[in-house]
Amino acid sequence: MTIKDIARLAGVSPGTVDRILHKRGGVSKDAEKKVLEIIEQVGGFTPNVIARNLVLNKVYQIAVLMPLFNAESPFWQYPKEGVLKAIEEVSSYGMKVNISYFDEFDVETYKKALDEILKDKNLDGIIIAPHFTRETLDRKSQLEALNIPYVFMNVPLTGLNNISFVGQDSFGSGRLAAKLFHISQNTRKPRIIVVEVLEDFENYYGLDQRVKGFISFFADHPSYFKIDKLRVPNKNSQVFYQLLEESLKMYDDIGGMFFPSNALTKAGKYFDMHQIKLDMVVGYDMTEENKEYMNKGIFTFLICQEPFQQGYKSIKLMFEHLIYGKKLNRVYHSPIQILAKENLEYYID
């Protein structure tokens, strides 16, 4: 939004708007009231804030780094839509946002994209989905050297000086998943398989926290359940299905499976093809495919986290921090929502 835009909407000259913003006088009360009302309507800015940015012609440069939305990562469609919606709303007020993407199953793409962002000395803020633990921590000094605010989205990585985090409590959601098994008690088969995807699973902070939360619940609530882990690759579907099949054949007492990652969808496809229905299957996120498997009775519960809002809120918080100087909360947690077949159609992100 420029001085000319405000003048056009108010039906006055740009010079009149400038005098009002800088309190130089010589303007009718009616014109001043109209201009200030328009400033309020177009975003709730105080005159001092919008004046500062209009006069200085300041454009804040923001970099966003997030996983690429594709068939392997359908979840990321929704944070991306949230980011794009927020960009649409703030772009007129002195913020330019550039989005970079990485493959969430390829650490090299993450390193390359993050290193490119860290080279940019003109940035005023960064928003990162810090998917890979070691590679992010290794770049802590470079992040700090930029001396600009940065926000984490979706992954609650600790050990850095990000000004805020927007996303789900991964550890807490893992405990909730375990409690669903614990209170349902609808299986006499005692074995629960926790399916960890990727060979270097511990480097995926958010996913690893979900598993640790799951295990911690059963440590605090002893039961007849036996917890085993199955580690499988996500990229190679054939190997994924082979290991899943071997696990199902190896044990005849599997009561359920917990999927802390989007491998849940791939497992749903396998279960559907082979007409396999376990007593309990719990995983994450309401994508179209997961909705289909839920309706078929293949999945028991989905844990959701308002992904659109994660993307949207990350941009808006950075905007408020830079434009208004608003001090952000350390954490903005997404709700931990439980979906079953019975309430699936009522879910709105």
N, C-alpha and C positions, 0 to 999 in steps of 0.2 A: 504494500500500500504506500503510495507516494503522496506528497503535498498536493499535486495536481489531481489525484484521484479523490482526495478528501474535498478539495475545492469543487470538483465537478458534482459530487454527491450533495454538497451543501448549497450549490448554486451561488458560490461566491468566487472571488479571485484567489489564486495561489498566494498572493501577497497578504490577503486578509487572513488566510489560514496561518501563515507564518507569524503575523503579528499576534494572533491569538495564542499560538503555541509558546511564543516567547514573551507574552504579557507586555507588549509594547503599547497597548492602548490604541485609541483612535478607531475602535470597531464598535458597531451597535450591539446592544445587549441581545437582540434577536439573532444576529449573525453569530455571535459568540456561543449562544445557547445551542444553535443548530449544529455548529461545527463540533462542539464538545459531545453532543448527543451521538453524532455519527462516529466519532472516535470510540465512544463507549460501545456502540452497536457492532463495530467491525472487529471486536476481539476483547473488549474489556480493558484495553490499555489505559494507563493513566496518561494524561497529556505530557508529563515530564518524560516518561519512558519513550513514548512514540516520537516526541520531539527530538530527543537525543539521537535516536536511530535514523530519523529522516534527515536531520541536519548533517550528521556525520556520514550519512550514506553508508552506514555500516552493514555489511553482509557477513553473517556468521557462517563459517564453513564447517559442516558436520560430516564425519565419515561414519558409515554403518557397515559392520562386517557380520554376516549371517550365513547360515547354510543355504545352499541352492535348493529350491523346490524342484523335485522331480519324482519319478515313479518310485524310487527307493526312499524318498524322504517326503511323503505327502503332507506330513504335519506342517512343514515350513511354508506351505501355501498361505496359511492363516496369519502367522506373524508378518509375513511379507505384505499381505493385504492391509494389515493394521499400520505398518510403516508407511505404505503408499498413501493411505487415507490421511494420516497425520501430516505428511509432507504437503499434501494438497492444501491443508488448512494453514500451515505456517509459512509457506513459500512466499506469500505476499508481505510478510512482516520481517524481512531481513534475514531469512535462514535458507541456506542452500545445502541440500543433503545429497551426498553421493553414496550409493550402495555398492559394496563389493561382496562377492559370494565365494564360498568354498564348498567343496565336497565333504560332507560330514564323516565320510569313511576314508578320507585321504588326507592325512596330516600334512603332506607336502603342499597341498593347495591352500591350507590354512596358514602355514608359515609364510608362503609367498605373498598371499593377500595382506596379511597383517604387517609384514615387513614393508610393503609398498605404502601402506597407510602411515606407518611410523616415520617414513622419510619426508612426509609432507609437513613442512614447517609453518604452513598457513592455516592449519586447522585450529578451530576454536573448541572442538569437542569431539569425542568418539563414543560410539555405542557398539559394543562387542557382544556376540554370543560366544563366550570363551570355552568352546567345546573341548579343546585339548588342554589338559592341565599343565604338563611340563612345558610345552611350547609357549604358553601364555606366561607362566611364572618366569621362564627364561628371559622374557622381554620386559620384565617389570622395570628395570632401570631405564629402558628406552621410553616406556610409557611415562615414567615420572619426569624424565628429562624434557618432555614436551611442555610440562607445566600447564596442562589444560585438563578440564574435567573429563572423566570417562565413566560410562554407565555400563553395567553388565545386564544382559537380557537372557532370560530362560535358564541359564546355568549359574548357580549360586557359588561360583568359585571364590575361595577365601585366600587370604595371604597377600592381597594387593590393596591399593588405596583408591579403588573406585568409589565415586561419591554416592552411588546408589545401585541397587539391584532390583530388577522387575522380573518376577517369575514365581514359580512354585517352590515350596519347601520340599526339595527332593527327598531328603531323609524322612521327613514326616509323611510324605506320600507313600514311601516304601513301608513304613510302619502301618499305615492305614490298609495297604494291600494285604499285609500279613493278618491284620485283624479281621478282614473279610473272610479269610480262610478259617480263622480261629472261631469266629462266632457262627459261621454258617453250619459247620459240623454236618454237612450233608453227604459226607463220604466216609466209608469205613476203611478206605485204602489210605494208608498213612504217609505215603511218599509224595512230597512236593518237589518238583524240579524247577529250579530257578535257571532260566535260559539267558546266559550272558553272551552277547554277540561281540565279536572282534577278539583277536588274540591279545591285544593290549588294553583290555577292558578298564583297568584301573586308571588309565589316562583320560577316560571319558568321565569327568568329575560328576556331572549330574546323574548319569546312569549308575555309576559306582555308589553314589550316595543313596540311591533308591534301594539297591541291594543291601547295603549296610543297614538301612532302616528296617528292611524286611527281616533280616537276620536278628537284629537287636530286639525286635518285638518278641520273637520266639524265645530269645534268651531271657527276657523278662517274664514270659508267660509259658512255662513248660507245658507241653502237651504230648499227645501220642504221635504227632507229625514227625517225620524224618525229612530233613532238608538236604537236598543234593543240588549240585550245580552242574550245568552242561554248558560248555563254552563252544560256540559255533561261529564260523565266518558268515558275514552277512552278504558280501559281494557275490560269492559263488553259491548260487541257489542249489545246484546239484549236491554239493557237499553239505549244505545246510539241511536239505531234506534227508540225506543219507544218515547224518548224525542224529537227526530227530527220530528217524525210523529205528535206528539201532537202540536208542534210549528207550523207546516204547517197547521194543522186543526184549530188552535186557531185564526190565522190571515188570512184574505183573501186579504190583501194588501201587501204581501211580494214581493218586487221587486227583492231582491237578498240576498245573504249570503256571508259573509267574513269569511274565515277559516285561522287563523294565525298559525295553527299547521298542522302536518301530518294527522290529523283527516279528512282533505280534501279527502283523498283517500277512507276512509271508507264511507264518505258521498256520494262520487261518485258512489260507489257500490250500495248504497241504492237508489239513484236517478235513476240509470240505471235499477235496478230490477223493480221499480215502474213507470218507464217511466215518471219521473218528470223532467221538464226543466224550471228552473227559468230564468228570464230575464238576471240576472247577477250572476255569481258565481266566486269569486276571491280567490285564495289561493297560496300556495307556492310549488315550486320545481318540476322539470321535472323528475319524475320517470316513469318507463314503464307503470304502471297502470294509472298515471295521464295523460300520453300521450294518452292512449286509450280513457279516458273519454273526453279529449279535442277534439279528432278527432270525437267523437260522438256528440259533441255540448253540452255536459253536463256542462263543465267548460268554462268560458269566457276568463279569463286571468290567467296565472301562473307567479309568481314572482320568478326569479331564482337568484342564488348567487355563481356559480362556486364552488361547494362543493369539487371537486377533488383538485382544487388549494388551498383551505383552508388547507386541510391536508398536501399537498405537501409543501406549502410555510412555514407552521409552523415549520416543521422539518428543512428545508433549512435555515431559518432565525436563528434558534437556533444553527445550525452548524456554520454559518458564525460568529455569536456572540462569540461562544466559541473558534473556531479555529483561526479566524482572529482578534478577539477582536472588531468586527464591532459594532458600536453603532446603535441600531435599532430605527426606527421611533416608536412613541407611538402607532400608528394605521396603519394597512394596510387593507384598506376597499376593500371588494369584490364588484364588480359591482352590481347594482340593475337592473336586466334585466327583460323585459316584454315579455312574450310569448303569442301569440294567435294561433289559429288553422292555420292561414295563414303563419306564419313563424316558426312553430314548427319543421319542418323537417330540418331546417337550423341550429338549435341550436347545438353547440358543446361545451362541457365543456372544 
